[in-house]
Amino acid sequence: MKQIFAILYLARALKEHPVLIIIVVSFVATLVRSTFGFGESMVAVPLFLWILPAKIAVPLSALLSVTVALVILVQDHRKIHFHSAKWLVIYAALGIPIGLLLLVYGSEPLIVSGLGIFLIGYSVYSLRYKNKFHLQKDNKLLLFLCGFFSGIFGGAYSINGPALVIYGNLRRWPAKTFRATLQAYFLPASFLGLAGFWWKGLLDLHLFIYFGYAFAGAFPAIFLGRYFNGRLKDQSFFDYVYAGLILIGALLIYRGIR
């Protein structure tokens, strides 16, 4: 009981200092992204929305994503599997318009919950059987499917990471290659998102002030995450990735039900 009261007190104290929340959330979200290559938006956006309106929270997360991707690509550009990244981006572009249609006309609870159930099932199976099926080289069909569905869910709900993670797992990329190659996808995707925010007039001075606070938390986390990524053995790395997908799946089911 004392621990619960302590957490509630800390949450209340933090809420009275929004700048501190932005710094802490940016640090944690970027640490996740820099260590595993994905997942920061699932951390950052819900927590930013606790203190910021959506028209600031979502573009702020996109600015953070671009910054993290740029730094990681400068650090580890030699680790990128450019052939895979190129086709994933191209196929994702085909899926984005369908995602926008789903956003307007689709049933979000059904689609999001279905994605969550699939991610949990896939991850549990992979952890149980160590996902014995893997690709020795790029497969055009699976590149298309993973890139296409990444574009669909990215365009509809900004959830483009899981499909990319599945392809990276099937290719058995080492942890550093996995982390770097995903950034080669996220960078152009995030720039497209920022272009849309600019067109809607959301990239204003207030946003960049908040981004200054976010960058203060994100910058050290990028390098700390790279350190953790380099210390993870490949099988341990994938075990953590599957655990992350299970968590994302559970959050998606919760979002769909709510």
ZIVEN-V536232 format. One line per field, one symbol per residue. ss: DSSP state (h for helix, s for strand, l for the rest). A space follows every 50 residues. Layout:
ss: ???
//
This chain:
ss: lhhhhhhhhhhhhhhllhhhhhhhhhhhhhhhhhhhlllhhhhhhhhhll lllhhhhhhhhhhhhhhhhhhhhhhhhhhllhhhhhhhhhhhhhhhhhhh hhhhhllhhhhhhhhhhhhhhhhhhhhhhllllllllllhhhhhhhhhhh hhhhhhhlllhhhhhhhhhhhlllhhhhhhhhhhhhhhhhhhhhhhhhhl llllhhhhhhhhhhhhhhhhhhhhhhhhhhhllhhhhhhhhhhhhhhhhh hhhhhhhl
//
